[in-house]
Structures are given as C-alpha cells and as structure tokens.
Amino acid sequence: RHSRPMDQTTTLVIGAIAALLTAFFGWRGALPPNFVKGPRLIPYRFLMLLSAAVLLMMVVHLANLHGIETGNNRG
C-alpha cells in the first residue's frame, strides 16, 4: 500500500480551515477574562499558535506543489 501525495485541493481546504480556526481562536483568546464564570478551560492562545503552524505548513506545501523549492536539498 502506497499513500498518495496531498494534492492542491486538499492543501487549500486544510489551509482555509486552519486560517478560520486561527482567527477564531485568536478572537476567543483576546476576550477579557470573566471572573464570575471562573477560569477558561480551553487554551485558546495555544490552539491559535497550533492552527497558525498548520497554516504555515500548508502555505509551504502549496509553494512546493507549484515548483518553489523550500528545503535545504544538498544531496
């Protein structure tokens, strides 16, 4: 069994989802704390960083699909 490489459509869909999640988590993480409700149990800022990292990987993968070499290929 061989896995197929990820195509452009899949890369764009994952990138769009990651961009939306980054914006959502950034918005939720920037809200002031509500001391009446207690502490937040979801680490929105950390989730924002994770989704932004996924978005960056999708941008690099999209560049690689279009022939832009982004790695250090000394071989």
Beta strands, then each sheet from edge to edge (+ up, - down):
end
